[in-house]
Amino acid sequence: MESSSDTQRTTGAETVRWDLTCMYSGLEDPSLDADVQTIERLCRAFRDTHKGNLATTLGRSLEDLAEISMLQNKTMVYLFLWSSTDLNNGPVKAKMAEVEKKVAEAAAEYLTFHDIEIVALDDAALASLAENDPVVKKHLPLLELTRVFKPHLLAENVEIALGKRSPFGPGAWAEFFDEAEADLRFTISDKVLTLTEITHLLSDSLDPIERAEALRVLNDGLGGHFAKYSAQALYMIAGAKETEDRERGFKHPMESRNKSSRLPDAVVESLHAAVNDVAAPLAQRYYRLKAAHLGMKTLKWSDRNAKMPFADSTVVPWSEAVATVLEAYRSFSPTLAGLIERTIADRRIDAPGVPGKRGGAYNYSVLLPWNKPAAFTFLNYLGSTRDVMTLAHELGHGVHGLLAAEAQGAHMFHAPMVYAETASVFGEMTTFNYMKARLAATGDKKALLALIMGKLDDIMNTAVRQISFSNFERAVHGAKRKLSHEDLGAIWTDVTKKMYGKEGDVFTYENIDNLWSYVGHFHNPFYVYAYACGELFTQSLYAKRASLGDRFEPLYLDLLRAGSTKGASELLEPFGLDPTDPAFWVDGINVSIGAMMSEAEALSKEMGVQV
């Protein structure tokens, strides 16, 4: 591995760009406009054929709707993926807006009746259809979830109007937010960094003075116009949601998300309580241990993600990262490793961190026309160990999508967010334990501890930090007035201190008041708690590997293939787990954070470091 302290590093990922020609050859490809016209025609035909007739044509309607959905995927996913790699590309943005508007109008005008008529079917009629039509029977989980929202559907003309307006609602604010965020630049030590690069510096630098300066520059750079814009975006999104929720009869801001996730409100509350009451004290204990290793009594917030002083700071080349992740997956499941190899061979990964590119990482799994599954992985790879874990995480999403798409088809392959994190967290844990075993075999206890502490950083960010984010959202969506960016900064600071301790207990909190402003997930309300849910859900699942032995892999693959057809209890029943029991979430914390903490403290004690 090659050493580098420069964030402008060479990793070998620079030429790893995805190939989107499986969809279109470019903006001028005539089939793009032709497909949009076909979508419009199919939507009109769908209404003409099925409106008022679902008592006899429900099965066929689901097949016709799948054809429309796959073609919509092809057009919109292509433009979204291209835009992600070049947020300043005006022609792509214009084309995406044009296509989105046409597709949204067609869907609103001609497809809206479908859900309304599905919920209007009486139970006996639906049962009869399922008994006589295999398509209806297969899609019962989808139909049952649709019917859960019966009390919240509005009149058809209102639903049509809302559908037509959708391209100009919260998504438009989020789209512009991504563009504005991509243009952010931060100057430190005469270097101009992107948001991705400066946040990478915060976790990668071994110099506490440099970390503190990076956080100050980041926080200051997010202030002013960007914080004001972010505050207005949140106001518009929260206000629109509050108005629509009231009209639809939702009892509280999280109800629609919880129902979509197939999680009872009580389970979501148990998750939050477990993290606030059990994981937060463990987090504070962890950060005190980190402070001891860093030779500090109290950490600055800029030290939260700092590496251990003895951590390996060399750059992991892209080829090594891919080989490590593949070997780790193969050590557990050749089936999953084979899917990743296919993803790489098909050039479905866009890896380098470059200016103008969307920040962060994601996987977009999709079912294209003629039932062709594809999974596109988006990264900003800069060569850290955390980036290797991110690769393992996003490829986990990819294998999940590929398996579920093949098994469930267009309507039911996307798992709800709370379960969508299962394969990604599992992939991370598999890669972590593979690397851990490799290090343990060398006898290098310092390197082993650094790896464990790095993994604890990640779990703290996924479980504890995301529930802190959720607590922020709860306060924002519960506000009775418009919140300024200063108000939001105060709420952000307050929920952070409640989770991580009072000023000076574990952290000092200078330069954090604007950090809420770059969390794009807030534009998708109550999306964030799914990360903590998925982390603890999967840690409990992962802990069953040893006791189930050879039975585990086929059970796990079946879980991934289930897509959105099962809720949490049904998914975990074969593993002997019950997520409706509040103790389930506490157990998830103890088998992950608790167990790793004990191991980290034991290794630290051997090194003469104790809290």
KOLPATOR-142654 format. One line per 3 residues: number of its first residue (from 0); their letters; for each residue x, y, z of C-alpha. Coordinates in steps of 0.001 Angstrom, whole numbers. Each point is the difference from the previous one (the first is absolute). Layout:
BEGIN
NUM) a) X:Y:Z | ...
END
This chain:
BEGIN
0) mes) 0:0:0 | 1199:3505:-757 | 206:2741:2614
3) ssd) -1572:3385:-416 | -1175:2761:2295 | -1539:1930:-2869
6) tqr) -3761:-212:-470 | 612:294:-3769 | 1247:-3577:-33
9) ttg) 359:-2552:-2764 | -1653:-3314:767 | -547:-1650:-3364
12) aet) -3724:753:283 | 315:3023:-2264 | -903:-1932:-3161
15) vrw) -2705:-2166:1583 | -3097:1604:-1523 | -3272:-1730:-632
18) dlt) -1311:-855:-3448 | -3609:1127:-454 | -340:-1094:-3618
21) cmy) -2089:-2968:1156 | -2755:2643:141 | 866:2746:-2526
24) sgl) 2986:1153:-2016 | -449:3654:993 | -2453:2871:236
27) edp) -441:-15:-3765 | -891:-3691:-113 | -3394:14:-1806
30) sld) -1202:-2926:2096 | -29:2240:3115 | -2753:2241:-1343
33) adv) -1683:-3007:-1601 | -115:-1764:3368 | -1555:3053:1669
36) qti) -2690:38:-2704 | -545:-3725:536 | -425:573:3740
39) erl) -2660:2630:-694 | -1781:-2323:-2435 | 143:-2989:2364
42) cra) -1345:2094:2876 | -2997:1121:-2084 | -662:-3552:-1107
45) frd) 283:-1174:3613 | -2802:2309:1117 | -2185:-842:-2993
48) thk) 403:-3724:628 | -151:-287:3769 | -1862:2953:1505
51) gnl) -3163:-1323:1586 | 911:-3581:-923 | 2454:-1144:2701
54) att) -2485:-2516:1352 | 804:-2024:-3116 | 3281:1434:-1378
57) lgr) 2114:518:3161 | 2604:-2617:-919 | 433:1325:-3522
60) sle) 160:3553:1337 | 2932:-940:2224 | 1837:-1466:-2993
63) dla) -712:3085:-2122 | 1069:2283:2829 | 3275:-1917:333
66) eis) 743:647:-3688 | -588:3735:514 | 2090:7:3182
69) mlq) 2998:-1651:-1652 | -55:2483:-2873 | -299:2901:2439
72) nkt) 2998:-1418:1856 | 2019:-69:-3190 | -612:3668:-830
75) mvy) 210:1579:3447 | 2796:-2154:1415 | 2188:675:-3018
78) lfl) -330:3760:403 | 372:-122:3789 | 3176:-2073:-177
81) wss) 1524:2273:-2616 | -928:3083:2002 | 1596:-1447:3144
84) tdl) 3388:-62:-1671 | -295:3527:-1411 | -2360:2226:1978
87) nng) 945:3044:-2063 | -1023:-1532:-3323 | -2761:2337:-1182
90) pvk) -1320:-2099:-2913 | -314:-3090:2216 | -1840:1971:2689
93) akm) -2339:1502:-2571 | -720:-3392:-1561 | -596:-1573:3400
96) aev) -2494:2752:905 | -1769:-392:-3347 | -300:-3791:278
99) ekk) -972:90:3669 | -2801:2461:-737 | -1400:-2062:-2880
102) vae) 217:-3284:1887 | -1513:1475:3179 | -2884:1542:-1936
105) aaa) -754:-3249:-1815 | 196:-2053:3183 | -2194:2442:1911
108) eyl) -2618:314:-2723 | -325:-3623:-993 | 1269:-2211:2864
111) tfh) -1301:1689:3149 | -3299:-1872:-69 | 1795:-3333:488
114) die) 818:296:3721 | -3377:1613:697 | -1852:-2898:-1609
117) iva) 2248:-2581:1672 | -891:1294:3469 | -3678:128:-1014
120) ldd) -116:-3756:-716 | -1670:-1896:2803 | 1920:-2772:1735
123) aal) -2078:-2778:-1532 | 552:1292:-3538 | 3748:233:535
126) asl) 139:-3470:1527 | -1876:-1420:-2991 | 2342:1703:-2456
129) aen) 3049:-1351:1837 | -1442:-3513:-30 | -585:32:-3748
132) dpv) 2844:2176:-1320 | 3658:-894:759 | 1138:3568:-774
135) vkk) -2341:1420:2624 | 1036:-2692:2471 | 3700:803:-494
138) hlp) -648:3697:563 | -2145:-318:3125 | 2726:1570:2184
141) lle) -13:3078:-2261 | -3789:159:-56 | -240:-384:3771
144) ltr) 2518:2809:564 | -1919:2226:-2418 | -3191:-675:1935
147) vfk) 1691:1034:3279 | -99:3555:-1351 | -3743:-86:-759
150) phl) -873:2530:2750 | 2590:2426:-1352 | -885:158:-3695
153) lae) -1670:3165:-1270 | -2531:456:-2791 | 1298:-1106:-3403
156) nve) 81:3518:-1465 | 2041:1198:2993 | 2437:-2920:-309
159) ial) 386:783:-3711 | 764:3640:748 | 2567:-969:2632
162) gkr) 1636:-2426:-2416 | 302:2647:-2709 | 1490:2427:2492
165) spf) 2571:-2496:1293 | 2884:1088:-2288 | -262:3466:1546
168) gpg) -193:-1063:3633 | 2545:-1216:2582 | 1971:-1893:-2651
171) awa) 715:3218:-1858 | 1394:1574:3168 | 2133:-3087:566
174) eff) 1263:53:-3594 | 1121:3613:234 | 1510:-702:3419
177) dea) 2219:-2675:-1578 | 1149:2474:-2648 | 743:2733:2536
180) ead) 1802:-2458:2259 | 2150:-1277:-2880 | 1170:3565:-627
183) lrf) 1177:523:3591 | 3737:555:355 | 2077:272:3167
186) tis) 3494:1493:194 | 2397:-1433:2541 | 3799:238:-18
189) dkv) -129:1588:-3457 | -1911:-2982:-1389 | -3530:257:-1388
192) ltl) -2043:-3049:963 | -3447:-1329:-868 | -2441:-1011:2731
195) tei) 961:-3657:-489 | 3684:832:366 | -291:2151:3110
198) thl) -2207:-2512:1829 | 2501:-2676:-1012 | 2756:2147:1515
201) lsd) -1894:123:3294 | 176:-3775:324 | 3323:-565:-1763
204) sld) 2313:2609:1526 | 2167:-1076:2926 | 577:3636:1030
207) pie) -2573:1303:2548 | 818:3610:-894 | -658:-702:-3675
210) rae) -3244:-1805:877 | -1197:2895:2134 | 816:2476:-2751
213) alr) -1759:-2182:-2571 | -3159:-45:2116 | 140:3766:474
216) vln) 414:549:-3733 | -2790:-2486:-746 | -2422:1515:2502
219) dgl) 755:3564:-1124 | -275:-985:-3655 | -3411:-1548:576
222) ggh) -1231:3159:1670 | -1373:3078:-1671 | -1864:-514:-3254
225) fak) 214:-3809:1 | -1419:-323:3529 | -2775:2463:-883
228) ysa) -874:-1974:-3112 | 66:-3272:1957 | -2283:1476:2658
231) qal) -2476:1126:-2659 | 112:-3433:-1661 | -779:-1702:3307
234) ymi) -2798:2476:678 | -1616:-679:-3377 | 369:-3773:304
237) aga) -1231:-201:3601 | -2844:2440:-689 | -1186:-1880:-3080
240) ket) 133:-3275:1910 | -1919:1410:2975 | -2749:1330:-2268
243) edr) -345:-3222:-1971 | 219:-2200:3113 | -2830:1968:1586
246) erg) -2186:-418:-3088 | 765:-3713:-166 | -726:-541:3681
249) fkh) 3393:-1168:1195 | 228:301:3768 | 3644:1053:179
252) pme) 2818:933:-2416 | 1644:-3445:80 | -3132:-2079:-569
255) srn) 172:-172:-3793 | 3669:-1011:74 | -615:-2640:2660
258) kss) -2900:-1505:-1949 | 2042:-92:-3217 | 2757:-1761:1946
261) rlp) -2485:-2560:1367 | 1072:966:3510 | -2515:714:2776
264) dav) 484:3351:1717 | 848:-1804:3246 | 2932:-1807:-1649
267) ves) 1411:3266:-1355 | -339:1571:3448 | 1788:-3004:1553
270) lha) 2842:465:-2468 | 377:3673:914 | -201:-759:3719
273) avn) 2629:-2739:-212 | 2453:2264:-1807 | -659:2996:2258
276) dva) 144:-2030:3228 | 2454:-2825:-729 | 2114:827:-3049
279) apl) 631:3651:909 | 1753:-839:3318 | 2050:-2624:-1844
282) aqr) 924:2634:-2569 | 1167:2362:2720 | 2048:-2828:1513
285) yyr) 1524:-673:-3414 | 959:3607:-607 | 1634:200:3436
288) lka) 2129:-2989:-1037 | 831:1736:-3257 | 1001:3142:1923
291) ahl) 2360:-2075:2141 | 1685:-1397:-3108 | 299:3484:-1474
294) gmk) 1511:1328:3224 | -2921:2336:658 | -2207:464:3039
297) tlk) -2860:1389:-2078 | -543:-385:-3724 | -908:2792:-2336
300) wsd) -2866:-850:-2353 | 2579:36:-2793 | 1666:-3007:1681
303) rna) -3127:-2177:-57 | 959:-1963:-3133 | 3749:278:463
306) kmp) 2104:-3053:-670 | 2138:-1518:2696 | 3522:1499:-14
309) fad) 1366:-3441:-878 | -2506:-640:-2799 | 1251:-771:-3477
312) stv) -438:3232:-1973 | 1193:-1342:-3334 | -2261:173:-3007
315) vpw) -1788:-3224:-914 | 177:-350:-3801 | -3294:-652:-1735
318) sea) 1122:-3417:-1217 | 852:-1059:3546 | -3321:1259:1333
321) vat) -1923:-1989:-2614 | 2054:-3135:645 | -534:267:3764
324) vle) -3749:460:-289 | -344:-2825:-2508 | 2034:-2383:2167
327) ayr) -2063:946:3050 | -3317:-590:-1759 | 1264:-3253:-1506
330) sfs) 1042:-1248:3447 | -3672:160:980 | -1955:-489:-3222
333) ptl) 1307:-872:-3474 | -3451:984:-1315 | 405:3589:1194
336) agl) 3615:192:-1163 | -1117:-1112:-3457 | -2564:2799:-164
339) ier) 2691:2542:895 | 2321:-1374:-2674 | -2803:431:-2525
342) tia) -570:3577:1179 | 3691:798:-529 | 147:-1719:-3392
345) drr) -3087:1904:-1183 | 1585:3323:1065 | -2725:911:2437
348) ida) 2291:1962:2389 | 944:3683:-81 | 2831:323:2505
351) pgv) 2151:3172:31 | -560:3056:2156 | 147:2899:-2465
354) pgk) -1238:3614:10 | -3563:493:-1177 | -1048:-3466:1087
357) rgg) -2727:-594:2574 | 1416:-643:3464 | -222:-3237:1935
360) ayn) -782:-3451:-1321 | -3071:-1976:-1020 | -1199:-3037:-1885
363) ysv) -2870:204:-2463 | -1484:-3412:-723 | -2533:-55:-2790
366) llp) -2019:-2359:-2158 | 290:998:-3651 | -2376:-1012:-2819
369) wnk) -303:-3706:-708 | 666:-687:3699 | 3715:750:-116
372) paa) 1385:751:3496 | 2879:2480:319 | 1738:1536:3005
375) ftf) 2011:3220:-363 | 2484:922:2736 | 1011:3634:494
378) lny) 3064:896:2104 | 2439:2769:795 | 2950:-2310:588
381) lgs) 3082:1648:1525 | 1811:-3063:1321 | -684:-150:3752
384) trd) -948:-3135:1899 | -3401:1609:510 | -302:282:-3789
387) vmt) 635:-3744:-246 | -2838:-559:2457 | -2206:2339:-2036
390) lah) 720:-2082:-3094 | -1021:-3141:1892 | -3134:1788:1245
393) elg) -1214:1240:-3375 | 735:-3283:-1746 | -2131:-1627:2701
396) hgv) -2897:2177:-1132 | 760:-1108:-3541 | -132:-3742:630
399) hgl) -3188:531:2022 | -1615:1802:-2921 | 1110:-2575:-2567
402) laa) -1292:-2961:1997 | -3305:1646:892 | -634:1337:-3507
405) eaq) 419:-3437:-1495 | -2271:-1585:2619 | -2741:2612:419
408) gah) -235:2056:-3187 | -606:3696:-505 | -2540:679:2737
411) mfh) 1473:-1733:3038 | 3770:-183:-273 | 833:3245:1827
414) apm) 207:-812:3704 | -1227:2739:2362 | 2859:2178:1196
417) vya) 171:-1625:3425 | 769:-3363:-1619 | 1790:1399:-3026
420) eta) 3038:517:2235 | 171:-3692:892 | 2259:-1215:-2803
423) svf) 2153:3134:77 | 703:-176:3743 | 478:-3763:-297
426) gem) 2504:546:-2816 | 1897:2495:2126 | 106:-2396:2956
429) ttf) 1137:-2860:-2214 | 2802:2158:-1410 | 928:1328:3443
432) nym) 237:-3478:1511 | 1982:-1248:-2986 | 2517:2831:446
435) kar) -23:-499:3765 | 832:-3709:-308 | 2784:825:-2431
438) laa) 1506:2490:2453 | -438:-2284:3015 | 2031:-2656:-1825
441) tgd) 2929:2437:-270 | 3:688:3759 | 3:3761:-617
444) kka) -2202:1096:2903 | 349:3694:-705 | -1242:-429:-3557
447) lla) -2776:-2247:1272 | -1103:2595:2555 | 107:2747:-2642
450) lim) -2295:-2077:-2221 | -2437:-675:2857 | -36:3656:1027
453) gkl) -629:982:-3615 | -2934:-2405:-163 | -1353:1383:3250
456) ddi) 205:3465:-1553 | -2141:-1239:-2876 | -2601:-1687:2219
459) mnt) -203:3080:2214 | -648:2075:-3114 | -2603:-2423:-1333
462) avr) -1910:-753:3188 | 589:2765:2538 | 592:2907:-2370
465) qis) -2972:-805:-2215 | -2372:-110:2981 | 1418:3370:1026
468) fsn) -897:1134:-3531 | -3472:-1470:489 | -382:1888:3278
471) fer) 868:3181:-1903 | -2655:-803:-2606 | -2592:-632:2687
474) avh) 645:3431:1434 | -84:1679:-3429 | -3237:-1675:-1092
477) gak) -1550:748:3384 | 768:3719:-137 | -2961:2364:-2
480) rkl) 1782:2826:-1829 | 2489:610:-2764 | 3516:-810:1175
483) she) 2944:2159:-1015 | 3393:-1522:-667 | 1025:1273:3451
486) dlg) -2983:-1837:1542 | 945:-3175:-1839 | 3592:334:1174
489) aiw) -1200:289:3602 | -2226:-3097:-340 | 2861:-1903:-1631
492) tdv) 2386:900:2818 | -2583:-900:2656 | -803:-3487:-1361
495) tkk) 3718:-670:-491 | 785:808:3633 | -2895:-2136:1215
498) myg) 1430:-2979:-1890 | 3720:502:646 | 109:1753:3374
501) keg) 151:3515:1378 | 2688:2448:-1062 | 3323:-1265:1332
504) dvf) -1250:-3422:1153 | 1306:-1767:-3100 | 111:2701:-2697
507) tye) 249:3701:-489 | -2420:1129:-2672 | 1541:2989:-1737
510) nid) -688:384:-3737 | -2929:-2413:-336 | -3035:2292:-320
513) nlw) -154:-87:-3821 | 688:-3698:-502 | -3710:-861:-314
516) syv) -93:1986:-3228 | 1803:-2532:-2210 | -2019:-3087:1015
519) ghf) -1977:-564:-3173 | -1959:-2902:1495 | -2086:2525:1936
522) hnp) -1729:766:-3312 | -1493:-3504:159 | -1723:268:3399
525) fyv) 816:-2671:2589 | 2214:-1901:-2392 | 2905:108:2462
528) yay) -1284:-2290:2741 | 43:-2837:-2519 | 3801:-35:205
531) acg) -27:-675:3739 | -2824:-2501:-427 | 1876:-1812:-2754
534) elf) 3259:-10:1961 | -1460:-1545:3162 | -2382:-2273:-1946
537) tqs) 2976:-1387:-1897 | 2364:-235:2968 | -2530:-2231:1768
540) lya) -348:-2030:-3194 | 3768:-215:-503 | 451:-1305:3536
543) kra) -2052:-3076:-994 | 2560:-1200:-2552 | 1961:-2181:2397
546) slg) -2980:-1754:1580 | -1731:-718:-3333 | 3130:-1192:-1794
549) drf) -579:-1214:-3560 | -3722:790:250 | 700:3723:238
552) epl) 1004:864:-3585 | -3115:-1420:-1751 | -2255:1627:2619
555) yld) 1801:3300:-490 | -232:-150:-3798 | -3726:-694:296
558) llr) -323:3067:2234 | 1660:2133:-2684 | -2192:-1456:-2733
561) ags) -3126:970:1961 | 240:3649:-1058 | -3021:1837:1399
564) tkg) -2205:-3069:380 | 590:-504:3731 | 99:2103:3139
567) ase) 2712:-81:2644 | -1569:-2725:2144 | -560:-2355:-2946
570) lle) 3514:592:-1335 | 1681:-776:3310 | -2207:-2853:1183
573) pfg) 2154:-2711:-1712 | 2981:1322:1982 | -1806:-114:3343
576) ldp) -110:3788:393 | -2920:2285:885 | 376:3735:-800
579) tdp) -3286:848:1744 | 1661:-808:3335 | 1681:3193:1324
582) afw) 2853:-2190:1216 | 818:-821:-3637 | 1457:3474:-553
585) vdg) 1928:-60:3265 | 1401:-3407:-953 | 1026:1406:-3387
588) inv) 1936:2729:1778 | 1650:-2451:2391 | 1106:-2509:-2665
591) sig) 1529:2761:-2111 | 1068:3120:1887 | 201:-1750:3365
594) amm) 2049:-2964:-1236 | 2398:2147:-2055 | 428:2401:2914
597) sea) 1030:-2854:2297 | 2517:-1205:-2582 | 1355:3512:-564
600) eal) 356:624:3728 | 1807:-3319:502 | 2483:746:-2793
603) ske) 435:3556:1295 | 755:-1291:3484 | 2717:-2240:-1438
606) mgv) 1477:3177:-1521 | -178:1767:3369 | -2934:2243:-933
609) qv) -3032:142:2298 | -2750:2501:738
END
